[in-house]
Amino acid sequence: MIIITGTILAKADNINELRAACLEHTRRSRTEPGCLSHDVFVDAENPLRLFFFEMWADQAAVTAHFAVPESRGIVKTLNALAAEPPVMRIYNAEATTV
C-alpha cells in the first residue's frame, strides 16, 4: 500500500476557494482504480492549513493518479492559492496487526 500525506496553507482571503478545490479533487480521486481512501482535513490548530491523507493499493495506482489531467491541474491550482509551497510525502506501507 502507498500512503500519501500533504499539507497546504491557504491565504486568509482564499481559504474557501482552496477548500472547494481540494474537496473536488478528493471526491474525484476516490473514484479512481486503486484508491483506497482520499481525504482532506482542516488542521485543528490552524484553520488555514489543510491536511491530505491518501491510501492507494500500489505504486501503479499512484502513477496512474498522477497522470490524470485533473491531478496535474490541481497542483497548479494549489500552488496559485497557497501561502507557501505545499508539502507532499509518499510512503510505502505494510499493514500490521496489533
C-alpha atoms as a printed R data frame, in Angstrom:
   type eleno elety resid chain resno       x      y       z
1  ATOM     1    CA   MET     A     1   0.000  0.000   0.000
2  ATOM     2    CA   ILE     A     2   1.141  3.539  -0.706
3  ATOM     3    CA   ILE     A     3   0.262  6.333   1.725
4  ATOM     4    CA   ILE     A     4   0.456  9.959   0.658
5  ATOM     5    CA   THR     A     5   0.227 12.870   3.073
6  ATOM     6    CA   GLY     A     6   0.233 16.526   2.247
7  ATOM     7    CA   THR     A     7  -0.306 19.929   3.768
8  ATOM     8    CA   ILE     A     8  -1.176 23.240   2.251
9  ATOM     9    CA   LEU     A     9  -1.516 26.628   3.904
10 ATOM    10    CA   ALA     A    10  -4.125 28.944   2.430
11 ATOM    11    CA   LYS     A    11  -4.037 32.693   2.271
12 ATOM    12    CA   ALA     A    12  -6.697 34.102   4.590
13 ATOM    13    CA   ASP     A    13  -8.641 35.629   1.718
14 ATOM    14    CA   ASN     A    14  -8.937 32.425  -0.317
15 ATOM    15    CA   ILE     A    15  -9.464 29.591   2.168
16 ATOM    16    CA   ASN     A    16 -12.971 28.892   0.844
17 ATOM    17    CA   GLU     A    17 -11.733 28.667  -2.742
18 ATOM    18    CA   LEU     A    18  -8.871 26.401  -1.687
19 ATOM    19    CA   ARG     A    19 -11.160 24.119   0.354
20 ATOM    20    CA   ALA     A    20 -13.578 23.806  -2.565
21 ATOM    21    CA   ALA     A    21 -10.763 22.870  -4.962
22 ATOM    22    CA   CYS     A    22  -9.374 20.318  -2.500
23 ATOM    23    CA   LEU     A    23 -12.786 18.747  -1.906
24 ATOM    24    CA   GLU     A    24 -13.446 18.486  -5.629
25 ATOM    25    CA   HIS     A    25 -10.067 16.811  -6.140
26 ATOM    26    CA   THR     A    26 -10.601 14.434  -3.216
27 ATOM    27    CA   ARG     A    27 -14.067 13.367  -4.338
28 ATOM    28    CA   ARG     A    28 -12.889 12.777  -7.905
29 ATOM    29    CA   SER     A    29  -9.802 10.874  -6.788
30 ATOM    30    CA   ARG     A    30 -11.894  8.442  -4.734
31 ATOM    31    CA   THR     A    31 -13.402  7.115  -7.962
32 ATOM    32    CA   GLU     A    32 -10.034  6.112  -9.430
33 ATOM    33    CA   PRO     A    33  -8.958  2.459  -9.598
34 ATOM    34    CA   GLY     A    34  -6.676  1.583  -6.689
35 ATOM    35    CA   CYS     A    35  -7.778  4.459  -4.449
36 ATOM    36    CA   LEU     A    36  -8.459  3.002  -1.004
37 ATOM    37    CA   SER     A    37  -9.104  6.380   0.633
38 ATOM    38    CA   HIS     A    38  -8.549 10.035  -0.187
39 ATOM    39    CA   ASP     A    39  -9.391 12.645   2.429
40 ATOM    40    CA   VAL     A    40  -8.694 16.268   3.231
41 ATOM    41    CA   PHE     A    41  -8.999 17.724   6.741
42 ATOM    42    CA   VAL     A    42  -8.842 21.171   8.342
43 ATOM    43    CA   ASP     A    43  -6.000 21.456  10.870
44 ATOM    44    CA   ALA     A    44  -7.439 21.860  14.399
45 ATOM    45    CA   GLU     A    45  -4.682 24.295  15.374
46 ATOM    46    CA   ASN     A    46  -4.612 26.357  12.185
47 ATOM    47    CA   PRO     A    47  -7.855 26.552  10.173
48 ATOM    48    CA   LEU     A    48  -5.921 27.902   7.175
49 ATOM    49    CA   ARG     A    49  -3.924 24.654   6.908
50 ATOM    50    CA   LEU     A    50  -5.413 21.652   5.117
51 ATOM    51    CA   PHE     A    51  -4.082 18.107   5.515
52 ATOM    52    CA   PHE     A    52  -4.400 15.356   2.911
53 ATOM    53    CA   PHE     A    53  -4.319 11.644   3.763
54 ATOM    54    CA   GLU     A    54  -4.483  9.152   0.910
55 ATOM    55    CA   MET     A    55  -4.131  5.380   0.696
56 ATOM    56    CA   TRP     A    56  -3.509  3.659  -2.643
57 ATOM    57    CA   ALA     A    57  -3.385 -0.049  -3.447
58 ATOM    58    CA   ASP     A    58   0.037  0.112  -5.106
59 ATOM    59    CA   GLN     A    59   2.530  2.279  -6.967
60 ATOM    60    CA   ALA     A    60   0.785  1.643 -10.290
61 ATOM    61    CA   ALA     A    61  -2.388  3.254  -8.919
62 ATOM    62    CA   VAL     A    62  -0.414  6.277  -7.691
63 ATOM    63    CA   THR     A    63   1.350  6.621 -11.032
64 ATOM    64    CA   ALA     A    64  -1.993  6.483 -12.841
65 ATOM    65    CA   HIS     A    65  -3.451  9.054 -10.393
66 ATOM    66    CA   PHE     A    66  -0.606 11.485 -11.028
67 ATOM    67    CA   ALA     A    67  -1.100 11.066 -14.796
68 ATOM    68    CA   VAL     A    68  -4.767 12.119 -14.708
69 ATOM    69    CA   PRO     A    69  -5.068 15.633 -16.208
70 ATOM    70    CA   GLU     A    70  -7.142 16.819 -13.224
71 ATOM    71    CA   SER     A    71  -4.374 15.743 -10.841
72 ATOM    72    CA   ARG     A    72  -1.841 17.833 -12.739
73 ATOM    73    CA   GLY     A    73  -4.346 20.694 -12.816
74 ATOM    74    CA   ILE     A    74  -4.942 20.668  -9.064
75 ATOM    75    CA   VAL     A    75  -1.209 21.098  -8.477
76 ATOM    76    CA   LYS     A    76  -1.290 24.361 -10.441
77 ATOM    77    CA   THR     A    77  -4.410 25.497  -8.582
78 ATOM    78    CA   LEU     A    78  -2.955 24.664  -5.164
79 ATOM    79    CA   ASN     A    79   0.306 26.434  -5.912
80 ATOM    80    CA   ALA     A    80  -1.601 29.543  -7.015
81 ATOM    81    CA   LEU     A    81  -3.751 29.590  -3.865
82 ATOM    82    CA   ALA     A    82  -1.119 28.583  -1.292
83 ATOM    83    CA   ALA     A    83   0.533 30.988   1.113
84 ATOM    84    CA   GLU     A    84   3.662 28.812   0.932
85 ATOM    85    CA   PRO     A    85   4.703 25.798  -1.161
86 ATOM    86    CA   PRO     A    86   2.564 22.718  -0.409
87 ATOM    87    CA   VAL     A    87   4.313 19.717   1.160
88 ATOM    88    CA   MET     A    88   3.722 16.135  -0.005
89 ATOM    89    CA   ARG     A    89   5.208 12.921   1.363
90 ATOM    90    CA   ILE     A    90   4.866  9.430  -0.107
91 ATOM    91    CA   TYR     A    91   5.308  6.262   1.959
92 ATOM    92    CA   ASN     A    92   5.424  2.612   1.046
93 ATOM    93    CA   ALA     A    93   3.467  0.959   3.877
94 ATOM    94    CA   GLU     A    94   2.581 -2.506   5.006
95 ATOM    95    CA   ALA     A    95  -0.415 -3.226   7.215
96 ATOM    96    CA   THR     A    96   0.265 -4.967  10.517
97 ATOM    97    CA   THR     A    97  -1.907 -6.239  13.330
98 ATOM    98    CA   VAL     A    98  -1.699 -5.047  16.907
